[in-house]
Amino acid sequence: MKLNRASIKNTADWQGYDLPSFDLEKVAKATIEAPVWLHMGAGNIFRMFPAAVHQDLLQNGTVDRGITVCECYDEEIVPRIFAPHDNLTIAVTLKADGTVNKKVVASISEAITASVQKERLIGIFTSPSLQMVSFTITEKGYSVADPLDQKSMMGYVVTGLLARYKTAVPPLALVSMDNCSKNGDVLKAAVVKVAEAWIKEGLAEKGFMDYIHKLAFPWSMIDKITPRPTEETAKLLKETGFEDSEIIITTKETWVSSFVMAEECQYLVIEDTFPNGRPPLEKAGVFFTDRKTVEKAEKMKVCTCLNPIHTALAIAGCLLGYPTMSETIKDKALYNWVKKMALKEAMPVVSDPKILNPKEFLEDVLERRIPNPFMKDTPQRIALDTSQKVPIRFGETIKLRRKQTLPEDELEAIPFFFALWARYLTELDDNLNPMPIESDPRAAEMLEHLRPPYNLKQFFSDTTLFGCDLYKNNAILANKATKYFEELNAGKNAVKQTINKYWA
């Protein structure tokens, strides 16, 4: 079994795979002639989530055109992965119950590289039929080092927008689907920065900025764990007779294959602002709503139901030597701890978006998502840059509780995390073996406070680390965190013993 359009017509060979039933050639022809959706960033999350969702619409005849994807950063992906497989992808859903779903995604009708096919990219941007340009380029993709660099991601985007403006084609929506706060504003700021520089240098006329401000930059919240391809999954596919499961590492160290793999749960919430219309993705499970609701959905995830749990378990997992996040949450005491943190301490001030039920979302996280043995994410990876995460993931909850005058002495799980994080920063695991802290921009200054003699007062006083003053309200939180730290730091195996003491 080879992954290409000819091969998948032999349906008898593809037992156990969900195959597309629509006319791939007809859809591709229509897409190239009148594109509706251009996506920037040909990575795994796009192939596994937005592209798979759009396939559902093609399958039931709701839409008649696919997606065009453009890669700007790692252009090897297109000739090495998309072209040999006729733009097809095998989406492998690894479910928490141990079952696996295999689906051939054929909604990507065209795949191009920005540098080689720049004229085609401009042609897509200037098409009156184009309704949205979406992005999965990671947060760093929106940084603009040189606004005059026309071969950067934002340079290509603004080139396309300038051509659309000159062609007098209606404005459209540019939709960031990256996991960063207020992502629509982040994208708009990058586009505006480049456009302003071009106008200043005479590369665009002043009226171009008026056009930029007529475009829509919706906010969105996306959530789906999509790790890089693994040999375990490749072997699983080979056992079905599939021959194209090679994992490629590009010169830019991107791990890609003909298949992508992910968990079952997925959420995409988008602000419904589209000047030139949009695909009806709500018919395939995407939520369209107002900006305020998108913000609430993001805060629910980031401040209560997922991100704080991830961070807390990662720090504990590093100290206790658990190899994966799924192994970490199997520790009953750790499970009890993070559940109380989310359900009892953060949930009373949760940002409830209504379109998603916070308690059901939390249950998915605790019972299915993090425990999923197929998700091989490590505590070490999740623990990177923790200083940048704590103010939002924990500090916002404390500030909201104070605003609602909820008793501070009720909090136990959150100050326990602060103490555990301090213990982690001593650079020794629970067996007192060296455990260097890596990749945190504030590591050096934090470590100064967490080496003997420990300066806990200075550490717990830093509002930029915790997002709030732990010494406010009679120093209840600071005193609790200090007490917990002393127990966690009492010697070999003190971390495990203290966790069990309070949470087993």
N, C-alpha and C positions, 0 to 999 in steps of 0.2 A: 504493500500500500504506500503510494507516494501522494504527497499533498499537492494536488493541482486540480484544476477544473475538470480535466478529462477523467482523472482517476475517481473522483467522488461521484461520477455518473454511474459507476459500477457499484450500486448500493449494496449488493450482496456481499462485497468485500468489506464493507464498513459496518459490520454488525456491532451494536453497542455504542455507536456514534449518532448524535443528532445531526442530520444533514440539512442543508438549505433546500427548499423545494421551489423557490422562485427561479425565474430565468436570469441567470447571472450575466450572460452576455447582453441581454436587453437592458438590464438595470445599469450595467457599466456604460453602455452607449448613451443612455439617457443622462447619466450623471456627468459624463464628460461634456455633453452638449449643453447642459443647463444645470450646473452644480448648485446645490442648496446648502450643503454643509461642508466647510473646510475646517480640518483639525490640524493644529500645529503641535507636533510632538508625537512620534510614532512608537512610544514606549509601551510597556506591558499593561499599565493601568488603562490606557486608552483601548487597547485591543481586547482587554478582558471585560471592560465595563461599558463605556459609551457605545463602542462598536457592537458589542453583543446585544445591548438594549435596542439599538437601531435595527438589528437583524430581526427582532421580534416583529417590528412594524412592517418590514419587507415580507416576512413570512405570511402575515395575515392580510397583505394587500393594502395596508393603510397608507403606505408611501410607495413610490415607484422609482426612487433614486437613492443611491448609496452615499457613502462619505468619501471625500478626497482627503488624504492625509499628506502632510508635508513635514519632512524632517530637516531641521536646520543645524542641530548640534552634532549628532553622531550620524553622519550621512551614510556610513557603511551599512546601516540597518536596511536601507531600501534595496540595494543590489544584492545583499547577502541573505536577507530573510524574506522580504516582500516579493521581489521579482521572481525568484525560483519557485515560489509557491502560489503564483497568480494572485497575490494579495490575500490569500486565505490564512486563517489562523485556527489552531485547535485550542479551544478554551477548556481547560481542565479545572472543574470545580471540585475541591477537596473538602468533603463535608465532615462535620465533627463526629458523625456516627460511623465513620469509616468507609462510607460509600463514595464513589467517584462518578461524576457526570462528565462526559466528553462531547463537545459540541464543535462542529466546524463552522466558524464565523466567516461569512462571505459578504458582509455589508461594506467592506472597504473596496470601492470600485476603482480607485486610482491612488497610487502612491508615488510621490515625487520628492526630489531633493531640491532645496532652495537654490543652491549655488549652480547646479547643473541645469535646472529647469526653471530659471528665474522668469523667463517670458511666459511660460505656462502658468506660473504662480500669479503673475500680474493679470493674465487672462481670466483666471478664476476670480480674483478680487474684483475685476471690472464687470463681471457677469451680473445683469440685473436680477437673475434668479437667486443669487447667493443671499441667504438669510442670516447665517451666523458663522463666525470664526471662533472656534473653541481652542483651549490650550491645556495641555498637561506637560509642562516644561520644568517643573519644580520651582520653588520660590526663588532660587538664585537665577533662574532664567529671566526674571524681570529686572535684574540689575542692569544698569546702563553705564558702562565704564566710559565709552566714547560715543556720544550721541550722533557723531558724524560718520560712524562706521556703518556703512550700508550693507555690510556682510554679516552683521550681528542679527540675532533673532528679531529684536525690535526694529533693526534697520530694514529687514525684509518686510516686516508687517507694515511699517510706515510707507515703504515704497509702494506696496499694494494699495494702501488707503489713499495715498496721493494720486495714484492712477485712477482709482474709483472716483475721487473728487473731481478730477479733470474730465472724466467721462460723464459727469453729472448724473451718476447712478444713485438711487436713494440710499440713505444711511442704513446700517445694519447693526447687529449686536456682536460684541466681542466678549466671549464668555470664558473667564478663567475657571478651570475645574481643578485647580491646584489646592492643596491643603494648607492654605495660609489665610489668616484673618483678613476679612474685608478684601478678598482677592480681586474683586472688580475694581476697587480703587487703586490697588497695587498695579494692576495692568494699565489702567488709565494714566496713572502718574508716569509710567514708563513711556507710553505712547506720546503723551504731552511733552515730556522732556526732549524726546527726539525731534518731534515736530517743531518745537520752539527753536531748537538749534538749527534746523534746516531753514526755517523762515529767516532767522538772523543771518545766515550765510547766503541767502538768496537762492537756496535750492527749492524753495516752495514759496508761494505767495501768501500774503496775510490771510486771505479768505480761507485758506486751508485749515486754520485753527478754528474758525467758526464751524466748519464741517466736522472736525474732531469732536466738538462739543455737542453735535447733533447725534453722534453715535451713542449706542447704549453699552454700558459696562456693568452688566448684572453681577450681583454677588452670588456666590454658590457655596454649598457645603457638600463635600464628597467624602465618603467613608467606605473603603474596601481594602482589606489587606491583600496585597499582590506581591509576594516575594519573587526574587529572581528564579529562573528555572533550575531544577535540581536533577541530579542523575537518578534519584529514586523515581521521579515522575517519568523521566525519559525511559527507564527500564519498564515501568508499568505500560507505557504505550508500545514499546517494542514487543511486549508479550502478546499484544493484540494483532501483531503483524505489521505495525506501522514502521516505516523505514527511515523517516526523515526527522528523527528526534535529536539530532546532534545539537549540542549547546555550543554556541559561538561566543567568544570573548573578543570584542572589537579592540582596535588599537587605543580607544578611549576607555577601555575596560567596562564597556556595557555588556552584561550577560543577556543574550537573546537566543531564541530558538523558534522553530516553527510553532511551538506550543507556548501558551502562557498558563499560569496556575494561580489560583486564588481561593479564598474562603467563599462560603456560600452567601453570607450576609453582605448586603450592599445598600447604600443610601446616597441619593443625589437630590439635593434641594436647590432650586434655581429661582432667582428673582425674575418674575415674568415681565421683562421689558425688552421687546423685540420690535424695532421700528419697521422691519421688512418681513414680518412673519417669522415662523419657526416650525420645525418638525414637531408633530404631536407626541412628544416623548412621554407625556403623562399617561398615554395609553399603554406604556410599557413599564410603568412603575416609578417614573421620575416625578418628583413633586415640584410644581410651579406655584409660586406664592409671592408675597410682597417682601420687601427688603427687611422689614422688622422681624418677620418670621424666620427668614434665612439666618439672621443674626442670632435669634434665640436658639435655633437648631444647632448652630455652631457652638454657642456657649454651653448648651446642654451636653454636647459631646466633649468639648475641651475642658470644661470646668467641673463636670460631675460624673458622667456616665462611662467615659472611656479613658481619656488621656491621663487623669490623675491616677487611675488604677494601674495603667501601663507603667507609669513612672515609679510608683511605689513598689510594684512587684519587681521591676527591673533592679532597683537598688537592693532590695532584699535578695533577689536571685544572685546578684554578683557576690554579695557577702557570704551566702550559703553555698555557692558553687553549683547552682542548678544550670544545666546546659541550655535549656530552652525556656521560653515563657510558659509553654504548656506544662512543663514539669514543675515550674515554680508555683503555679496556681493550684496544682494538685496537693500542695502542702496545706492541710486543713486549717492550720492556724493563720497562714497568710491569706487564705480565702476568706476566713471570718473577719480578718482585719480590714481588707479592702472593701468587703461588702458593707461593713459598718461605716466606713469612711464615706462611701457613696450614698448608701440608703438612709442612714440615720443622721449624718452630719452635713452632707451637701444637698441631699434631695429636698429638705425643707425650703431651700432658697433656689431651687433649680429654675433655670430659664426654660419654661415649658412652651415649646413651639406649637402645641396642640395637634399639628399634622402628624407628629411622631409622639408616641407615648414614652416618656422618660423611663418609667419603671420597666416596660417591656424591652426598651433599648438596653437598659442595664442588665436585665436578665439574659439577653442575647450575649452580651459581653462576658458575663460571669460564667454562664453555663455552656455556651457553644463556641464563642469566638476565640477567647484566649486559651481555653482548654483543648482546642483543636490540635491533635498531635501532628497533623500534616503541616501546620504552620511552624517552621523551624526557626523563627525569630529568636535571637539570643538576648538575654538581659543586658549584656555588654553593649549591644547596638542601641537598645532602647535607652540606656543610661547616658548616652552621649549628650553633652550640652545641657545637662540637667539645670544648671543655673539660669538658663534662658527660659525654662519651662515653668519653674516653681511659682513665680509671681502670678501667672495666669491660672495655672492648674489648681493652685491651693489658695493663693492670696485673695483671689476674687471671691471665693466662698466665704472667707473670714470677713471680708469687707461687707458683703451682703448680709451676713448674720449680724454684724454689728449695726448695720443700718436698720435692721428689723428688730434690734434689741433682743436677740436670742441669747440665752445664757452661755457665757464663754466656758464656764466650768463643766458643761456637758461634753465638750470636745475632748476626745481621747485619741482617736485614730489619726487625726491630722497632726497634732503635736508629736505623736509617736513617729510619724514619717519624718518630721523635721529632725528628730533625734537620730533616726536611722540614717538619714542622709549625712548628718554630721559624723556619725560612726564610719560610714563609707569613705568619707574624706580623710580619715586617718591613714588611708592607703594600706590597711591590713585586712585580710578576710577573717572569717570567724575562727579559723585555725591559727591566726596570727601570722600567716604567710604574706609576703609582699603582694600588693594588689594596686599597681600604679594607676592613677587617674589620668585618663587620656581625653583629648578632644573636648575640653571645656574652656571657653575663652576666659573664664575667671578662676581657673584652677589654682594658679600661683597665689593669688591673694587669699583665696579661701583656705588653702593649705597652711598658710601662715598662722591662721587662728586654730587649726585643728591638729597641731603638733604639740607635744608636751612642752611646757605646761599649757593646757588647753585654754584658749581665750573664748569661752562660750558666750560671754556677754557681748563681746565685739561681734561675734558671728551672728547671734540671734537678734542683734540690734540693727542689722543691715536691712533696711526696708527695700533696697533695690534687689536683694536676693529673695525676700519673702513676699514682696508686694504689699506689705502692711507692717505696722509696728507691733511686734510680739510682746512688747512691754506695756502696751496700753491695757487698761482695765485691770489694774493691780498686778500686772505681769503674769497673769494666770497661764497663758500659753508658753511664755518663755520659761517659767518655773517648771511646768510639766515637761517641756522638751529637755530641760537640763537634767531633771530627775531620771527620765528615761535614758538619756545619753550615758549617765553614770552607770546605770545597770547594764546597758549594752556594751559598755567599754570596760567591764570588770575583769576581763581575761579571756582565755581560750574557751570557745563554745558559749560565751555569754550572749551572743546575738541570738542563737537558736533558743537558749534557755529563757531569755527575756521575752522573745516572741511567743513561746509556748505559755509562759506565765500569764500573759495578758490576753492571748487570743485563741489558745487551743480549746 
